[in-house]
Amino acid sequence: MTAGVRQLLGLALAIVSFVGTIVICALPQWRVTKFLEQSSIIASLAFTEGLWKVCGTFSAQIVACNEYEKTPLPISQDLEVARALIVIAIISGVIGILLGAAGSKFMNFVPDERKRSKMAMASGVVCLIAGIFVLIPVCWTTNATTTIQDNYNNFLPHVSLKMELGTSLYIGWITTALLFLGGGLLCSSFICQDGTD
């Protein structure tokens, strides 16, 4: 695979993962909490927590969403930190995509081949850093969700509570993998001084 193909593929993966990062930032599905009825498996009340708002689904399948500031439910520490890290990842993704486009062999923003190669490698490094900024909150929230579930089960055995990982966490893991893969491809397209990849 030539350096140009690796750059194009890495840039495409960076763009897809950038969209994934925006989706996990906006989607209120980081943590799902269900209060189960004792007589049936169907949840009578469920809450989904996101980075910016919390949504409640009631027994008649009525969904109501509100920002954390307008609800009595405070945002947990892991989701509060995730807000900042995901926003940093989005900004890093924009910078990585712009560097990758400017350093691409298919666009002639920079005429010097060595400088374009350095810009493509810098784009890859920025994408790898953005992947780390997505990975940290996703793993932390996953760990916090299982810890909270265990604590509720130990201290409140009479309450039937089920906590699950939300869709955003699964999308976050895929986004992290794509950021690492795209960043690695962009970094591997660097051309050495002797002209080899």
Solvent accessible surface area in square Angstrom, and as a share of the most:
residue,aa,sasa,rsa
1,M,145,0.65
2,T,89,0.52
3,A,6,0.05
4,G,8,0.08
5,V,77,0.44
6,R,37,0.13
7,Q,5,0.02
8,L,98,0.49
9,L,78,0.39
10,G,0,0.00
11,L,18,0.09
12,A,48,0.37
13,L,28,0.14
14,A,3,0.02
15,I,80,0.40
16,V,84,0.48
17,S,1,0.00
18,F,42,0.18
19,V,83,0.48
20,G,11,0.10
21,T,3,0.02
22,I,73,0.37
23,V,58,0.33
24,I,0,0.00
25,C,16,0.10
26,A,67,0.52
27,L,58,0.29
28,P,23,0.14
29,Q,51,0.23
30,W,0,0.00
31,R,3,0.01
32,V,17,0.10
33,T,14,0.08
34,K,58,0.25
35,F,71,0.29
36,L,47,0.24
37,E,78,0.35
38,Q,144,0.64
39,S,108,0.70
40,S,44,0.28
41,I,158,0.80
42,I,129,0.65
43,A,25,0.20
44,S,34,0.22
45,L,50,0.25
46,A,13,0.10
47,F,62,0.26
48,T,16,0.09
49,E,18,0.08
50,G,0,0.00
51,L,1,0.01
52,W,103,0.36
53,K,71,0.30
54,V,9,0.05
55,C,8,0.05
56,G,4,0.04
57,T,36,0.21
58,F,86,0.36
59,S,81,0.52
60,A,72,0.56
61,Q,128,0.57
62,I,107,0.54
63,V,93,0.53
64,A,57,0.44
65,C,60,0.36
66,N,73,0.37
67,E,85,0.38
68,Y,13,0.05
69,E,132,0.59
70,K,143,0.60
71,T,32,0.19
72,P,140,0.88
73,L,73,0.36
74,P,104,0.65
75,I,34,0.17
76,S,32,0.21
77,Q,128,0.57
78,D,6,0.03
79,L,0,0.00
80,E,94,0.42
81,V,52,0.30
82,A,0,0.00
83,R,43,0.16
84,A,56,0.43
85,L,28,0.14
86,I,0,0.00
87,V,57,0.33
88,I,72,0.37
89,A,3,0.02
90,I,34,0.17
91,I,98,0.50
92,S,14,0.09
93,G,5,0.05
94,V,62,0.36
95,I,85,0.43
96,G,0,0.00
97,I,30,0.15
98,L,115,0.57
99,L,48,0.24
100,G,2,0.02
101,A,20,0.16
102,A,20,0.15
103,G,0,0.00
104,S,7,0.04
105,K,65,0.28
106,F,120,0.50
107,M,87,0.39
108,N,118,0.61
109,F,135,0.56
110,V,28,0.16
111,P,113,0.71
112,D,62,0.32
113,E,65,0.29
114,R,67,0.25
115,K,121,0.51
116,R,30,0.11
117,S,2,0.02
118,K,105,0.44
119,M,48,0.21
120,A,0,0.00
121,M,73,0.33
122,A,39,0.30
123,S,0,0.00
124,G,0,0.00
125,V,64,0.37
126,V,29,0.17
127,C,1,0.01
128,L,56,0.28
129,I,79,0.40
130,A,1,0.00
131,G,0,0.00
132,I,85,0.43
133,F,52,0.21
134,V,0,0.00
135,L,60,0.30
136,I,80,0.41
137,P,0,0.00
138,V,0,0.00
139,C,63,0.37
140,W,89,0.31
141,T,0,0.00
142,T,28,0.16
143,N,95,0.49
144,A,18,0.14
145,T,3,0.01
146,T,68,0.40
147,T,66,0.39
148,I,51,0.26
149,Q,33,0.14
150,D,81,0.42
151,N,70,0.36
152,Y,87,0.33
153,N,74,0.38
154,N,109,0.56
155,F,157,0.65
156,L,66,0.33
157,P,109,0.68
158,H,136,0.61
159,V,54,0.31
160,S,36,0.23
161,L,16,0.08
162,K,94,0.40
163,M,23,0.10
164,E,53,0.24
165,L,43,0.21
166,G,1,0.01
167,T,66,0.38
168,S,0,0.00
169,L,0,0.00
170,Y,111,0.42
171,I,47,0.24
172,G,0,0.00
173,W,85,0.30
174,I,109,0.55
175,T,3,0.02
176,T,6,0.03
177,A,59,0.46
178,L,42,0.21
179,L,4,0.02
180,F,71,0.29
181,L,102,0.51
182,G,0,0.00
183,G,0,0.00
184,G,33,0.32
185,L,28,0.14
186,L,1,0.01
187,C,33,0.20
188,S,53,0.34
189,S,0,0.00
190,F,48,0.20
191,I,22,0.11
192,C,54,0.32
193,Q,160,0.71
194,D,110,0.57
195,G,52,0.50
196,T,78,0.45
197,D,86,0.45
